[in-house]
Amino acid sequence: MKNYTLLIIISFFCSILVAQQKSNSLLHLNRAEKILFLGNSITYDGRYVAMIESVLLSSHFIKGTAIINLGLPSETVSGLSEDNHANGEFARPCLFDRLESVLQKIKPDVVFACYGMNDGIYLPFESVRFKAYQDGIENLYTEVLKSGVKRIVLITPPVHDDPDLGLDGYNQVLDRYSTWLLEQRKNEKWEVIDLHFPMKKYLESITRIDPTYKLAPDGIHPEQEGHWLMARSIISYLNPTFPQVIKWDEYVANHTYLPKLYETVLKKQELMKLALLRYTKHKRPGIPSGLTMEQANQQNKHLEKQISSLIAHH
């Protein structure tokens, strides 16, 4: 009887612990001090991350939360690289060369991670490369949570818009990578936001009317419209009532101060991104050296004041 009672007590406290862990894993963004975005060159570009922060600030969805962009061009989670990447100058960097340093030095509460575009290294689908991507994502998820991050949100890769083959080229590989990632919502109870298939659907609808239309002229790096589609998908996941305005220019037309806010947020994120990439260290050649953290934090204070002023007057 005593053993039975003990088992009940242990079971009760375990259920409380699980409930607390589940609650922590769904930490609301407005309670987060630091939100970190990880990804490759599309994230490094920064526009979709700055759009997200600008919209969340303007709608008072977040306040006093630092949104940090630490995307790195060419990066993968698979650890794969083409034989002649960058004309043989350097192999693709792997996230795990820097992840521990990033998590230890930044200590984010929430992490958004968008990988996949580079992980198939622009070759036809092949099971070994696919397994390297799957293992990389699983390792990313495990390492991030192990570090104490309270919430991780994975993001499917954007669409690949091949200059010659359109959606019938490398995008077919990304279809499979994205499908697997979305399946982990059910299989592993992961949080996953889908950018890939909404972008693909949008591109298909436009090219029926204009076959020459491209979201990304080089097939990989989206221009402003593509970044807005990415931002909109993420914002809509966080706030399902968010209006589905197709173009960024249309959205900002209804919010006259938003262009200035976005410009300032983008400048702030760029400043801190380069400083933090320097501070956390990485192995990717060709990245501009940022300011020291002391210098960057001084400039950041002025930009934060400008942002606060813009929000306060609207």
Number of C-alpha atoms within 10 A of each C-alpha: 6 7 8 9 10 11 11 12 12 12 12 11 11 12 12 12 12 11 12 12 12 13 13 14 19 15 16 15 18 15 13 19 16 19 22 22 21 22 25 25 18 24 22 21 20 21 25 25 25 26 25 22 25 24 22 18 21 21 12 11 13 20 16 13 15 15 24 24 25 26 24 24 20 22 27 27 26 26 19 19 20 16 12 10 13 11 9 9 9 15 20 23 23 23 24 19 14 15 18 14 15 22 19 12 12 15 17 24 22 26 23 19 23 24 27 27 27 25 28 24 20 16 13 12 17 10 8 10 18 19 13 17 23 19 14 22 21 12 14 19 17 12 16 19 15 10 13 14 19 21 24 24 18 23 24 24 29 29 30 29 25 19 15 10 12 20 19 12 18 22 26 15 21 26 20 13 24 23 14 15 25 19 13 14 14 10 10 9 9 18 18 22 24 20 21 23 17 15 20 18 11 14 21 16 12 14 13 10 9 11 12 10 15 19 24 18 13 13 20 19 20 24 16 16 16 23 26 23 25 26 22 25 23 22 20 14 14 15 13 11 9 14 11 12 13 13 15 18 13 10 17 16 11 9 12 11 15 21 17 15 24 22 15 19 25 20 16 23 23 21 20 23 22 21 23 23 21 17 18 17 14 19 16 15 12 7 13 10 12 18 19 14 17 10 12 18 16 10 15 18 12 12 18 15 11 16 21 15 12 16 17 9 7 10
